């Protein structure tokens, strides 16, 4: 059974009692797990599965497909201070969506994971700024080989050129930060 440290990116219902949980891990990349029984009252996973939490997870690899079964989760960073501020959540959502857009499933992404982890930790105690958003975009584009200091194209445009879109949260965030 694979074990890894991972950031919870998104979750949604699978059944009345279970969730599908998306994670970002440095070694495993973007992975999807089924958290069976996680929505039941008194579940061992209750309070352990929330957006942007970082946890040590253990899962059973799927025999077919890419939906693995989550076996254990132990939160290592609840990121207190992030969820109670709308702008911080909006910035975190944008960063997560950008990573999901550019990363391949189940492929190591240590650099992008580290960048996302640092950004989320920073947002726990700081409100987002235009400079912080641009830094995240620049580092993402640089790690993907799409941008360098000699490039005159803004990093966000380099990302848009290759991926043909930028997550909607960027516009929403930008409008509030101007």
C-alpha positions in Angstrom: 0.0 0.0 0.0 1.5 3.4 -1.0 2.0 5.9 1.7 2.7 9.6 1.1 2.4 13.1 2.3 -0.3 14.9 0.4 -2.3 18.1 0.2 -6.1 17.7 -0.1 -7.1 19.6 -3.3 -10.8 18.9 -3.6 -13.5 16.5 -2.4 -17.0 15.6 -3.4 -19.6 12.9 -2.6 -19.3 9.5 -4.1 -22.2 7.9 -2.3 -24.3 8.8 0.8 -21.5 7.7 3.0 -18.3 8.1 0.9 -16.2 10.8 -0.7 -13.9 11.2 -3.7 -10.8 13.0 -2.5 -8.2 14.6 -4.8 -4.7 14.9 -3.5 -1.3 16.4 -4.5 1.7 14.4 -3.5 5.4 15.1 -4.3 6.1 11.5 -5.2 2.7 10.4 -6.5 1.6 13.6 -8.2 -2.2 14.2 -8.5 -4.1 11.2 -7.2 -7.8 10.4 -6.6 -9.0 8.3 -3.7 -12.3 7.0 -2.5 -12.8 7.6 1.2 -15.3 4.9 2.0 -17.5 5.7 4.9 -16.0 9.1 5.5 -19.4 10.8 5.6 -20.8 8.5 8.3 -21.2 10.0 11.8 -18.3 8.8 14.0 -16.1 7.9 11.0 -12.4 7.7 11.8 -11.9 10.1 8.9 -14.3 12.7 10.3 -12.6 16.1 10.6 -9.6 14.7 8.7 -10.7 15.6 5.1 -11.0 19.3 4.5 -9.6 21.5 1.7 -6.0 22.4 1.8 -5.2 20.1 4.8 -1.9 18.3 4.5 -1.8 14.7 5.7 0.1 11.5 5.7 -2.2 9.1 3.7 -2.1 5.4 2.9 -4.2 4.0 0.1 -4.8 0.8 -1.8 -3.9 1.1 -5.5 -6.8 0.6 -7.9 -6.6 -2.6 -10.0 -8.2 -0.8 -12.9 -8.7 2.9 -13.4 -7.3 5.7 -11.3 -9.7 5.8 -8.2 -7.7 4.3 -5.4 -9.1 3.4 -1.9 -8.0 5.7 1.0 -7.2 3.5 4.0 -5.7 5.9 6.5 -5.3 9.6 6.9 -3.4 11.6 9.6 -3.5 15.4 9.3 -0.1 17.0 9.7 -1.2 20.6 8.9 -4.7 21.9 9.3 -3.7 25.3 7.9 -5.6 27.3 10.5 -6.0 30.9 9.4 -6.7 30.1 5.8 -10.3 28.9 5.7 -11.8 31.8 7.6 -10.8 34.5 5.0 -12.5 34.6 1.7 -9.6 36.2 -0.3 -7.2 33.6 1.1 -9.5 30.7 0.2 -9.9 32.3 -3.3 -6.2 32.5 -3.8 -5.7 29.0 -2.5 -8.4 27.7 -4.9 -6.6 29.5 -7.8 -3.3 28.0 -6.9 -4.8 24.5 -6.6 -6.7 24.8 -9.9 -3.5 26.0 -11.6 -1.5 23.0 -10.3 -4.3 20.6 -11.4 -4.4 22.2 -14.8 -0.6 21.8 -15.5 0.3 18.6 -13.7 -0.1 15.1 -15.1 -2.0 12.6 -13.0 0.1 10.1 -11.0 3.4 11.6 -12.1 5.9 13.0 -9.6 5.7 16.8 -9.1 7.9 17.5 -6.2 8.7 21.1 -7.3 5.0 22.0 -7.9 4.0 20.3 -4.6 6.6 22.3 -2.7 5.5 25.6 -4.4 1.8 24.8 -3.5 2.7 23.9 0.0 4.7 27.1 0.6 1.9 29.2 -0.9 -0.8 27.6 1.2 1.4 28.0 4.4 2.0 31.7 3.5 -1.8 32.2 3.0 -2.4 31.0 6.6 -1.0 34.2 8.0 -1.2 36.6 5.1 -3.7 38.0 2.7 -3.0 37.5 -1.0 -1.4 40.2 -3.0 -0.9 40.8 -6.7 2.8 40.2 -6.2 2.2 36.9 -4.5 -0.1 35.7 -7.3 2.4 36.7 -10.0 5.2 34.9 -8.1 3.2 31.7 -8.0 2.5 32.0 -11.7 6.1 32.8 -12.5 7.4 29.8 -10.4 4.9 27.5 -12.0 5.8 28.5 -15.5 9.5 28.4 -14.7 9.3 24.8 -13.3 7.4 23.7 -16.4 10.1 25.2 -18.6 7.7 27.8 -20.1 9.3 30.9 -18.7 12.7 32.3 -17.8 14.1 35.6 -16.7 15.1 36.4 -20.3 11.5 35.9 -21.5 9.5 39.1 -22.0 6.1 37.4 -22.0 4.4 37.5 -18.6 4.3 34.1 -17.0 0.5 33.9 -16.9 0.5 34.5 -20.7 3.1 31.7 -21.2 0.8 29.4 -19.3 -2.3 30.5 -21.2 -0.5 30.0 -24.5 0.3 26.3 -23.7 -2.8 25.3 -21.8 -5.3 27.6 -23.7 -6.9 28.8 -20.5 -6.3 30.0 -16.9 -8.6 29.0 -14.1 -11.5 31.3 -13.5 -10.5 32.0 -9.9 -7.7 34.2 -11.2 -10.1 36.8 -12.7 -12.2 36.8 -9.5 -9.1 37.2 -7.4 -7.6 39.8 -9.6 -10.8 41.9 -9.5 -10.7 41.9 -5.7 -6.9 42.7 -5.4 -6.9 45.7 -7.8 
